[in-house]
Amino acid sequence: MNLNIILALTSDQLVWMLLSAFVLPIFALIVVALVVKFSKITKTNVKLTVPDDQNELFEETYGGKDNIIEVNKELNRVSVMLQDVEKVDLEKLKELGADGILVAGNTIKCSFKERSENIYQILLSIKGKDK
């Protein structure tokens, strides 16, 4: 019986039925994906101000501005190359929200999740003080 209904449809009705069943949902998914993508872009472009006490806190935690050689950001992880790793207070890093601390040679890598961009900017400003 269902076959009779399909055969009774005109070609225009069949085209509209296929269009609504397959093309429109794909188009809707593309629109949703674009909205999500652009909302993430606007969130990442927002600059947050960092209080000076945060700068001092991270400076002390990483053993002072003279101890920081290089600072890099890799996705949600901040990588800091140091002169002396022993000067870093790892427990204080954990208290400041560091997750997954990795010490490799003279480099410490920490994940700060969504705060990583802010922490990266703090460490860059600390490193820039000695110039």
Secondary structure by P-SEA (a helix, b strand, c coil): caaaaaaaccaaaaaaaaaaaccaaaaaaaaaaaaaaaaaaaaaabbbbbcaaaaaaaaaaacccccccbbbbcccbbbbbccccccccaaaaaaaccccccccccbbbbbcccaaaaaaaaaaaaaaccc
